[in-house]
């Protein structure tokens, strides 16, 4: 997943505004980043109390810069308008980066109060830029100018990006409607913050207590130790506890033999934000949907989904629904087959119950063992987090000639965070920094994501990118290696794919850099990198047993490969159900009842009763904590079609480490950012458009012949 900056394309450049500088001279957030690598965040100096005055200063500074560009008496040119915008707002960009880090990884009640106050103000600021009539007139003039056709292709692309983004946000509306859109955006910003804070509170305040030794039955040692450590960190008077986050709940559901406790754990997880308490998200999300519909209509779109897809590859909501439904039916059929096998085990054990959602992962593991002679607990001792991290580095070296060197001369925002210098191993040239924040903790939102602290650019000399990967692995016992599941290892490689997309960027303008591409394309490079985890080269070198240091035996590798598509029906149904709900929510224009809408939509889809959506509506942070993935959760499937097709370029060649294909991947995908239309970029890499048949082959689903 990608965390995007609120200010989109407007927060880069030099600082021109100096008013009130004396008042703010001691605020560390307002200082330029100093030190090595072109400057780094001074995490050791920042305080929560610094954010409000720093943001207020940076907002006014940016607005002054924009006004200076908009009110210029000179005829608009690329340099005095577009390039000037690219250079503006550097102070805000730095501050907002740190602000985002605190919101996602260092949240506290004190910071929540700042976030609640500043979110609508930041939205209002953004609208003042996007709705600046004089500024848009200059951009529009350049967009329609014949002279602009003489510019470089990257400069033309940047003009197009500014123009389309301004139009999409209402630059052509009359003043009255602009005010309406701005008011809606401010209300949405506050609601997004409220939704996120409610969800975080539910995750951190709820847990399943493990009171006696039998409550740990079935749990692997590392899961048991993590539960004990979690209880100690919370200072609870219990033996252990299961935190209400995916990284804790899913292992418990997979291995616990205590069906009663599995049900409890499942229940608190799927009811996050849906408990009728102070953190209930239902009324908040209904208001968000209403405001989005109103905004879309003001902007000239029939639904929010139509507005959202106007700058995506898919363009048309119907195309996304057609894709999702084409995969849905074979996935559901596969689930029915898998559940039948699980039910046989339950019946043979005398269980006398029908498989329920809190049983699925547990009995899926039993089927995996019976059918493929593969036990996750047999694989997990070989999946040491630090070894796999080294494996990722090695893959990056093989594909893109990158090398990683850990450094300790830059500040970090938490002791868990470590930093690596990234360079080209052939030329020795440093290309950026990679920050790694792997562990779950209080104040950190659940899940895994990539951030760009600073985008690569070459406008006024080389500017190194700074990226981070953030996960929620369970630390467990001190001085013991952190062992992770195969699914977690896949997530690790996925997020690193996003980081490589940023680190490989080689463009001139920051707004076109790295992962600043269409939302339904941005997941493609990350999903593609997942394939390299299972390559023999990685498994033999880096999947080493934490006690014996021996690599995975070939017999186990063979079993992993044989079981590669196991449970693919479950994961596909779990994800696509959320994607379909998301799209249908944003195609609706009437006020919805979340519970009724969820039930009726899933019933119409014949959702298997043994599975719930990966993200139920009241906890769907992807779509209600911001607009980024709203009517866009389909992006994972859309990108997976491209990903499956792209990986076949390697398998059709000399294999995963084919140097020629890897060079094309770098040249046409990872390095070009948004300097070229993404459909054209992919065709440059593959020689044609992607074919969805590759995805069906990858998931071992039947390929339905198209008429």
C-alpha angles and dihedrals in degrees: 000000000000123000107211128201116250092227093060108190102355107075106082132092147058128322118250103158116089105163115126088014091135091054092051099035093110096047105108092204090065094054121098115254108262136185130059128345094038091304133314134215112280094226091165091065106044126104129186089240089062095064103074098050091040093051092046091052094046093048092056092043092053093046090052090051092050092048090052090054094043095048097046112133091212121096112264116267132170091256099046095042116020099028089042090055090050089054095047129093100028093146091052091048092055094045095045091051091057091041089056092048091054092047094052103033111016104037117161133163088258092054092042089060091053091046092050091052098041102042096079091041091054090049091051089050092051091052092050088060096043094045097046100128097200092048093050091049089058092048092047091050090055092045091056096038120114087210090065089065087070092061123096117279090250092053091049090050091052092051089050091050094051093045096048093044092051093047091046090054094050107271091145096050123107117259094260093054091043088058090050092051091047091051091049091049091053092049090048092050090056092046093049089054092048092049092050094047092048091051093047090050092051091050095048101038099049130067143147112251119223104205106169136031093258089061087072094055113142096009118131114240095257093051091048092048091049091053091050091048091048092055091049093049089052091046091233124165093232135094093247145331140213111230118224095247130105093246090059102032100050097054089047092051090048100051112018112108089198102098092186092056092044088057091050092049092047091048097055091045098051092042097056107136090008105084103102090243134115089287096051110134102194100096090040094055093045089056090047090054092048092050092046091053091049091049093049092052092049088053092051101258125124093223140008089249090060090050093046094051094047090094098034131094092247094054093179124066090214091063090055093048091049091052094047094047092047089060096035099071098052090043092053091048089052090051091053090052092048093047091052089058091048092049090054089059092048091050093046089053091051092246096150093200137101117246109269128192091262088055098049101086093040095053093037086063090052090052090048090055094044097043102035103018086236123138119186088216088058091055100039098072087064094051104081112171095224094047091050090049087056087048090056090051090051092051090050088053093050096046103033106013093246125152129194129213121182114233133191101188097093127074121250130202096229134019090245091064121094130182135216130195110227121208142163105266093211101047098024090227114150111234102179152305129281119206117197122201104173109163137081118240142154112289094027119108117236125254132045130281148158126236131194107215090182129008122230114250142157103201096119102009131315116320114191119226122237117203136171139202118210125192138164105229117159112251098208123177120004116255091017121112115252108246118200136191125254088252091053091047089054090051089050091056091043094057091043087057088061090049091051089050086060097040094050094050113127108175137122104233125055096220089062095043132118115320095005090115135113112305093237090054100042093076092055099080091044095049090046093058091057088076093068094063091073096046114117090235092062096040094049095046103035111018093085126160110254092227106033099027087223119141123246107286114247091243089060092046088053091051091049090052092047091051094043094115095040113129091008089131091057096049092044095050092043092054101036092049088060090045093051092047090050094052094043091048090056095044089056117091100184125083109270136210103225096214094045093044093049094048097044094045094049092044090054089051091049090237109198108254091224093067134057127202115277087239118023114210099259091053100036097126093168091068104025103041090064142335096266099099098017107130082359108085086103084074091089091059094039090051091044090061088055091042095052091048092047094051089054086063086068096042090048087052128044096310138269094325098047102147095206094053091043090054091052089048090054096042098045105027119015100038103039102065110184096331090112135034106273095231089054092045091055093047089052089055100041102026090236143034117288119270120220092215088080091064092052089051091048091053095039091239122146114267109233112216111238119225 
